[in-house]
Amino acid sequence: MVIRDLTCEDVVVYRKIIIEMPYVELTCGFIGSPEVLRGWPRHDVFNLINDTRPIYGSFEFMDTSFTSEDAILSAKVGASEIYHGLCHTVVFEPQALENVLQACAKNAFFVMRALAFAKTGEYPSSRLRMYELADQNEKTLLNIYQDPTSFESKMLVNLLLGWSAKIIEM
């Protein structure tokens, strides 16, 4: 939801609307103003624009063309978040590891999409399409995203650390 001069009251009204919707647990998305979005970091705008279908209005107020360099930056930032999040959690908050692993598996999907765009110019619109383009490690990560409880935590941490490190080092 993008609203000019967004206020807390706007966000509260939006919350009241979505909690009445069917499948409310699936709702997600950016909430902000066009003024803020114009200055938003490019790596995050890449994901926002490529993962959003405007129902009403458009993103014409901002630059929505992206290069492979934009996509690689997005992938590296996402991989850095995965890497740091896992290291931090294992050391300082091990009780939160299962939840963090689920979040990292979801974030890995966005990283993969950015890498696919950088390589092919295509932003895979679904997990199925991403699975078709994925290498074996990425397919394993997509399976984890689908069902994170079917894998042992230590194995997941090692897989995600190694995978994200390779992207960061690109």
N, C-alpha and C positions, 0 to 999 in steps of 0.2 A: 504494500500500500504506500503510495507516494502522495503526500499532501503538502501543498505549499504552506509554509509557516506552521509546521506540525507542532501541536501542543500535547501535553499529558492528557488533556480531556479527549482529544482525538483518539489517542491510543486506548483509553478506557472505553470509549464508545465502540471502537473496532473490536475489542475483546468481548464486549457484550453481544455483538453480532455473531462472531465466530463460535462462541460457546453454545449457541443455539443451532448450529449447523450439524447435519449428519456427518459422521466420520471426523469429528472435531480433532481427534488424536492425530490425524494426518495433516492438519493445517500447519503451515510453516511459511516463512517468507520474510522479506525485508520490509521494514516499516521505517519511513523517513521522509525527508523533504527533498524536492529537486535542488534546492540551494545546497544542501549537504551532499547529495549525490554527485553534483558537478565536481566536488573536491575529493570524493572518495578515492582511496588508493586503487590504482589501475588493476592490480592483480585480483582484487575482490570484485571490481566492476565486471571483469571478465566472466567470473562465475555467475554473478547476478544476472547479467544480460543474457548469457547463453542458457541459463537454467530457468528463465522466466518467460511465460507467455502472457503478455498484457491482455487483460479481458476488456478493460476500458482505458483509453488513453494510449500513450506510447512513451518511448524513451528518446524522442526526438530532441529533447533539451540537452542531450549529452552525446559524446562521441561513442558510437557503438561498433566501430570497426576495430578489429584486433589483429595483431601480428603473431607470428610464432614466438617472438620474444616475450610478448605479453603473456602468452600461454605458459611458457617455460617459467617465467617469474611466478605466476600463479601456482604452478606445480611445486616449485622450490619452497615457496612460503608454506603451502599446505604440508609438504613433506617435513619441513622444519617444525611445524606445529605438532605433527605426529611424533617425531623423534623426541622433541623436548617434553611433550606431554607424557610419553611413556617413561622416559628416564626419571622425570620428576615424581611421577606416581609410584614407580617401583621403590624409590628411595624414601619419599616423604609421606605418601598416602596409599600404602599397599591395600588398605581396605576398600579403596575406590577403583581398584584395577579392572574389575569386570566391566563397570560402567565406562571407564576410559577406553578400554579396548573396543567396546561397541562404537563409541564416538570416533575412534581412530579408524575403524573399518569403514565407517560412513565417509569420513574425510578422505580416505584413500580412494574411494570411488571418484570424488571430485578431482583429485590429483591425477588419476588415470585419464579422466576426460580431458583435462588440460594437456596432458602429454600426447594424447591422441590427436588433439587439435594441432599441436605444434608439429607433429609428424605428417599429418594428412590434410589439414585444413578443415576436417570434419569434427564437430562437437557431438559425440554420441548422445543421442537423446534418451536412451534407456539403458538399463543394466544389461538387457539382452544384446543390444547392439555393442555395448562395451565388451561383453563377453566374447563376441565374434572377433573383435579386434585385439583382444588381450593375449599376452604371452602366458606361459604356465604359472609363473608367480602371481601375476595379476588375476588369473582365473581363480587361484586359491584364495586370494584376498576378496574377490567377489563372492566366493562361496562363504567366506567368513562373514561378510556383510549380510548375506542372506540368512545365515544361522550361526551367529557367533558362539553359541553355547556348545556347538558340536566340535570345538577345537580346544585343546589344552592351553591354558593361559601362557605358560612359559614359551611354548612353541609359537604362539601368536606374537608375543613380545619380540622374540628373536626374528621372526619373519618380517614384522613391521619395521623394526629397527634397521635391519639390513637393507630392506627395500627402500625405505625413506632416505637412508644415508647415501645410497647410490644416486638418488635424484638430487639431493643437496649438493653432491660433489660434481654434478654435470657441468 
